[in-house]
């Protein structure tokens, strides 16, 4: 079953990570120009219809991309 992450800010917190990251941050700027929604129909055929939901394919791709860009090998 293909999962999809729906991010929602917490209601009663005074700390927002998005407020702490600068507007010039590379990953913030990359997010503005890179639309990865095309991954959902491309990966849908690889997921079953039963069982637990998987990690969101866009989140997985972003994790792999950050690992590549930051040279994280393990």
C-alpha positions as CSV (number, residue, x, y, z in Angstrom):
1,X,0.0,0.0,0.0
2,X,1.5,3.3,-1.0
3,X,1.7,5.8,1.8
4,X,1.6,9.6,1.5
5,X,2.9,11.9,4.2
6,X,0.5,14.8,5.2
7,X,2.6,17.3,7.1
8,X,0.7,19.4,9.6
9,X,2.2,21.9,12.1
10,X,1.4,21.1,15.8
11,X,-1.4,23.2,17.2
12,X,0.1,24.1,20.6
13,X,3.8,24.6,20.1
14,X,5.8,27.8,20.0
15,X,8.6,26.3,18.0
16,X,8.4,26.0,14.3
17,X,11.4,24.6,12.5
18,X,10.4,26.4,9.3
19,X,10.7,29.7,11.1
20,X,14.3,28.9,12.1
21,X,15.6,27.9,8.6
22,X,16.8,30.8,6.6
23,X,15.1,31.8,3.3
24,X,18.5,31.3,1.5
25,X,18.8,27.7,2.6
26,X,19.7,25.4,-0.3
27,X,17.1,22.8,0.5
28,X,14.3,25.4,1.0
29,X,15.1,26.9,-2.4
30,X,15.3,23.5,-4.0
31,X,11.8,22.6,-2.6
32,X,10.4,25.7,-4.2
33,X,11.6,24.7,-7.7
34,X,11.5,20.9,-7.6
35,X,8.1,19.3,-7.9
36,X,8.3,15.6,-7.2
37,X,4.5,14.8,-7.4
38,X,5.3,12.9,-10.7
39,X,6.7,10.1,-8.5
40,X,3.3,9.0,-7.2
41,X,1.9,7.6,-10.4
42,X,5.3,6.2,-11.4
43,X,5.7,4.2,-8.2
44,X,2.0,3.3,-7.6
45,X,2.3,-0.1,-9.5
46,X,5.0,-1.3,-7.1
47,X,2.7,-1.1,-4.1
48,X,0.2,-3.7,-2.9
49,X,-3.4,-2.9,-1.9
50,X,-3.2,-4.5,1.6
51,X,-0.9,-4.3,4.6
52,X,0.7,-1.4,6.3
53,X,1.3,1.8,4.4
54,X,4.8,2.4,3.2
55,X,7.0,5.4,3.4
56,X,5.9,8.2,1.1
57,X,7.9,7.8,-2.2
58,X,8.6,11.5,-2.3
59,X,10.0,11.4,1.2
60,X,12.2,8.4,0.3
61,X,13.5,10.2,-2.8
62,X,14.3,13.3,-0.8
63,X,16.2,11.2,1.8
64,X,18.2,9.6,-1.0
65,X,18.8,13.0,-2.6
66,X,20.1,14.6,0.6
67,X,22.3,11.5,1.2
68,X,23.8,11.9,-2.3
69,X,24.2,15.7,-2.1
70,X,25.8,15.6,1.4
71,X,27.9,12.5,0.6
72,X,26.3,10.4,3.3
73,X,27.3,6.8,2.7
74,X,26.1,5.0,5.8
